[in-house]
Amino acid sequence: MPVAPSVSKAIAAVKGQIANPSKTGRGGDQIYFVIDELFRKEKIVADSETLGAVLALAEEVEGYRGKGSQSATREFTNRACGLVYAVKRRLPLLGEDEDRLPTEEEIEDRDVVRCLEQLGDYAFQRVQGPRVRSRRAASLRSCAWRCLAEVSEVLRRPAYLEFARKVSGDPKASEQERDGALDFLGSYSRGEEPDEATIKLLDDLEESAKSRDFLVSVKQAQIDLGIEDEFGAMMAVDYWEEEKDDD
């Protein structure tokens, strides 16, 4: 299936702006506005060919160094990650109350699976790489973790889980990165029995928590997985605070 013409035209506009940055327009940040126009096209998630063509722009946008480059990367990342919600709206709801998402095997429209795979690949590439050193970069990586968590509600990929455990347990990773990975852990096995490796990791992280905010993130993951209830989590945080006050 060919790329939708309206989307193809919008992609060309982004490419043209990267190749020849406009010196006019709104504040000189024309790249931001052509990206915004691209993501307004409803047909972006109509099929995997069109979605793939849009996501293929990511490296060009991220490599752009003209005026407005940071806002362009932020806009593209946030909007691309947000496409996962539009793709999931193409899924049928199952169960007696039609409130359960289908498993990968239950999805008859395989193009939807390909779209989710594309978004999963896109997000997974962006939660990896060198350690981030700015709050802006950490925020973008956290956005990619949220996208990956949404994809994983349908597509179960052990590589995603393994990497989330690695980042969650890495004290050198930024707090936002670790929060994103912990949120992923909390959603990956939601409604299922969590694996022993994840349970042990969360127990270890609780014991070694250096800040209240990080401890809260760990306890929230445990709540999401059914390992802890809200009252028990609240008591654990209160106890941690009392211990710190006594030091």
C-alpha positions as CSV (number, residue, x, y, z in Angstrom):
1,M,0.0,0.0,0.0
2,P,1.5,3.4,-1.0
3,V,2.0,6.2,1.5
4,A,-1.0,8.4,1.7
5,P,-0.5,11.4,-0.6
6,S,-1.2,14.0,2.1
7,V,1.3,12.4,4.4
8,S,3.9,12.1,1.6
9,K,3.6,15.8,0.9
10,A,4.0,16.7,4.6
11,I,7.1,14.4,4.9
12,A,8.6,16.2,1.8
13,A,8.0,19.5,3.6
14,V,9.9,18.4,6.7
15,K,12.7,17.1,4.5
16,G,12.8,20.3,2.6
17,Q,12.9,22.4,5.7
18,I,15.8,20.3,7.1
19,A,17.7,20.6,3.8
20,N,17.0,24.4,3.4
21,P,16.0,26.0,6.7
22,S,13.6,28.9,6.2
23,K,14.9,32.2,7.4
24,T,11.4,33.5,7.5
25,G,8.2,32.3,9.1
26,R,7.1,32.4,12.7
27,G,10.1,33.1,14.8
28,G,12.4,31.4,12.4
29,D,11.4,28.0,13.8
30,Q,9.6,26.9,10.7
31,I,10.8,23.3,11.2
32,Y,8.6,23.0,14.3
33,F,5.5,24.1,12.3
34,V,6.1,21.7,9.4
35,I,6.4,18.8,11.9
36,D,3.2,19.9,13.6
37,E,1.5,19.9,10.2
38,L,2.8,16.4,9.5
39,F,1.3,15.0,12.7
40,R,-2.0,16.6,12.0
41,K,-2.6,14.1,9.2
42,E,-5.1,11.6,10.3
43,K,-3.8,8.9,7.8
44,I,-0.5,8.6,9.5
45,V,-1.6,5.5,11.4
46,A,-3.9,4.2,8.6
47,D,-1.4,1.6,7.6
48,S,2.1,0.4,8.4
49,E,3.7,1.8,5.2
50,T,2.6,5.3,6.0
51,L,3.6,5.1,9.6
52,G,6.9,3.6,8.7
53,A,7.6,6.5,6.3
54,V,6.9,9.0,9.1
55,L,9.0,7.2,11.7
56,A,11.9,7.0,9.2
57,L,12.1,10.8,9.5
58,A,13.2,10.6,13.1
59,E,17.0,10.4,12.5
60,E,16.9,13.3,10.1
61,V,15.0,15.5,12.6
62,E,17.3,14.4,15.4
63,G,20.3,15.2,13.3
64,Y,19.1,18.7,12.3
65,R,21.3,21.4,13.8
66,G,19.5,24.5,12.4
67,K,17.5,27.1,14.3
68,G,14.8,25.4,16.4
69,S,16.5,22.0,16.4
70,Q,15.7,21.3,20.0
71,S,12.0,22.2,19.7
72,A,11.9,20.1,16.5
73,T,13.3,17.0,18.2
74,R,11.0,17.4,21.2
75,E,7.9,17.9,19.0
76,F,8.7,15.0,16.8
77,T,9.5,12.6,19.7
78,N,6.4,13.5,21.7
79,R,4.1,13.3,18.7
80,A,5.6,10.1,17.3
81,C,5.3,8.4,20.7
82,G,1.7,9.6,21.0
83,L,0.8,7.7,17.9
84,V,0.6,4.5,19.9
85,Y,-2.8,5.6,21.3
86,A,-4.2,6.1,17.8
87,V,-2.9,2.7,16.7
88,K,-4.4,1.0,19.7
89,R,-7.8,2.5,18.8
90,R,-7.7,0.3,15.8
91,L,-7.7,-2.8,18.1
92,P,-10.9,-4.6,18.9
93,L,-11.8,-4.8,22.6
94,L,-12.5,-8.3,23.9
95,G,-14.1,-9.9,27.0
96,E,-17.6,-9.8,28.3
97,D,-17.5,-6.1,28.9
98,E,-15.3,-5.4,25.8
99,D,-12.6,-3.9,28.1
100,R,-9.7,-6.2,27.4
101,L,-7.1,-5.6,24.7
102,P,-6.3,-8.5,22.5
103,T,-3.1,-10.4,22.6
104,E,-0.8,-10.4,19.6
105,E,-2.1,-13.8,18.5
106,E,-5.8,-12.6,18.7
107,I,-5.3,-9.7,16.3
108,E,-6.7,-10.5,12.9
109,D,-5.5,-7.3,11.3
110,R,-1.8,-8.0,11.0
111,D,-1.1,-4.4,9.8
112,V,-2.0,-3.2,13.3
113,V,0.6,-5.6,14.7
114,R,3.2,-4.2,12.2
115,C,2.3,-0.6,13.3
116,L,2.8,-1.5,17.0
117,E,6.1,-3.3,16.1
118,Q,7.3,-0.1,14.3
119,L,6.5,2.1,17.3
120,G,8.0,-0.5,19.6
121,D,11.2,-0.4,17.6
122,Y,11.2,3.4,17.4
123,A,10.8,3.7,21.2
124,F,13.2,1.0,22.1
125,Q,16.0,2.6,20.1
126,R,15.4,5.9,21.9
127,V,15.5,4.4,25.5
128,Q,19.0,3.1,24.6
129,G,22.2,4.8,23.7
130,P,24.6,7.0,25.8
131,R,23.7,8.1,29.2
132,V,21.7,11.3,29.0
133,R,23.2,14.4,30.5
134,S,20.4,17.0,30.3
135,R,16.9,17.3,31.7
136,R,15.6,17.7,28.2
137,A,17.2,14.5,26.9
138,A,16.0,12.6,30.0
139,S,12.4,13.9,29.4
140,L,12.5,12.6,25.8
141,R,13.8,9.2,26.9
142,S,11.0,9.1,29.6
143,C,8.5,9.8,26.8
144,A,9.9,6.8,24.8
145,W,9.5,4.6,27.9
146,R,5.8,5.5,28.1
147,C,5.4,4.6,24.4
148,L,7.1,1.3,24.9
149,A,4.9,0.5,27.9
150,E,1.8,1.1,25.8
151,V,3.1,-1.1,23.0
152,S,3.9,-3.8,25.5
153,E,0.3,-4.0,26.7
154,V,-0.2,-6.0,23.4
155,L,3.2,-7.0,22.2
156,R,5.3,-9.0,24.7
157,R,9.0,-8.6,24.0
158,P,11.4,-10.0,26.6
159,A,14.2,-7.7,25.4
160,Y,12.1,-4.7,26.5
161,L,11.6,-6.2,30.0
162,E,15.3,-7.1,30.3
163,F,16.5,-3.6,29.4
164,A,13.9,-2.0,31.7
165,R,15.3,-4.0,34.6
166,K,18.9,-3.0,33.6
167,V,18.0,0.8,33.6
168,S,15.9,0.6,36.8
169,G,18.9,-0.9,38.6
170,D,21.5,1.4,37.2
171,P,22.4,4.1,39.8
172,K,24.2,6.1,37.2
173,A,21.1,6.6,35.0
174,S,19.2,9.8,35.5
175,E,16.2,9.8,37.8
176,Q,13.8,10.4,34.9
177,E,15.2,7.5,33.0
178,R,14.9,5.2,36.0
179,D,11.4,6.4,36.7
180,G,10.5,5.7,33.1
181,A,11.9,2.2,33.3
182,L,10.2,1.5,36.6
183,D,6.9,2.7,35.2
184,F,7.4,0.2,32.3
185,L,8.1,-2.6,34.8
186,G,4.9,-1.8,36.6
187,S,2.8,-2.0,33.4
188,Y,4.5,-4.9,31.6
189,S,3.1,-7.6,33.8
190,R,0.0,-5.8,35.0
191,G,-2.8,-8.4,35.5
192,E,-0.3,-11.2,35.4
193,E,2.1,-12.8,37.8
194,P,5.3,-10.8,37.7
195,D,8.5,-12.8,37.2
196,E,10.9,-13.4,40.1
197,A,13.7,-11.3,38.7
198,T,11.5,-8.2,38.6
199,I,10.2,-8.9,42.1
200,K,13.7,-9.3,43.5
201,L,14.9,-6.2,41.7
202,L,12.2,-4.0,43.1
203,D,12.9,-5.4,46.6
204,D,16.5,-4.5,46.2
205,L,15.8,-1.1,44.9
206,E,13.5,-0.4,47.9
207,E,16.2,-1.3,50.3
208,S,18.8,0.9,48.5
209,A,16.6,3.9,47.7
210,K,18.5,7.2,48.2
211,S,15.6,9.5,47.7
212,R,12.0,9.6,48.7
213,D,10.9,10.3,45.1
214,F,12.7,7.2,43.8
215,L,11.3,5.1,46.6
216,V,7.8,6.2,45.7
217,S,8.5,5.2,42.0
218,V,9.6,1.7,43.2
219,K,6.5,1.3,45.5
220,Q,4.2,2.4,42.7
221,A,5.7,-0.3,40.4
222,Q,5.0,-2.8,43.2
223,I,1.4,-1.6,43.5
224,D,0.9,-1.9,39.8
225,L,2.2,-5.4,39.8
226,G,0.1,-6.4,42.8
227,I,3.1,-7.0,45.0
228,E,2.2,-4.3,47.4
229,D,-1.0,-2.4,48.3
230,E,-1.3,1.3,48.7
231,F,-1.5,1.3,52.4
232,G,1.6,-0.9,52.7
233,A,3.5,1.4,50.3
234,M,2.5,4.5,52.2
235,M,3.7,2.9,55.5
236,A,7.0,2.0,53.8
237,V,7.6,5.5,52.6
238,D,6.7,6.9,56.1
239,Y,9.1,4.5,57.7
240,W,11.9,5.5,55.2
241,E,11.3,9.2,56.1
242,E,11.5,8.4,59.8
243,E,14.8,6.5,59.4
244,K,16.3,9.5,57.4
245,D,15.1,11.9,60.1
246,D,16.9,9.8,62.8
247,D,20.2,9.8,60.8
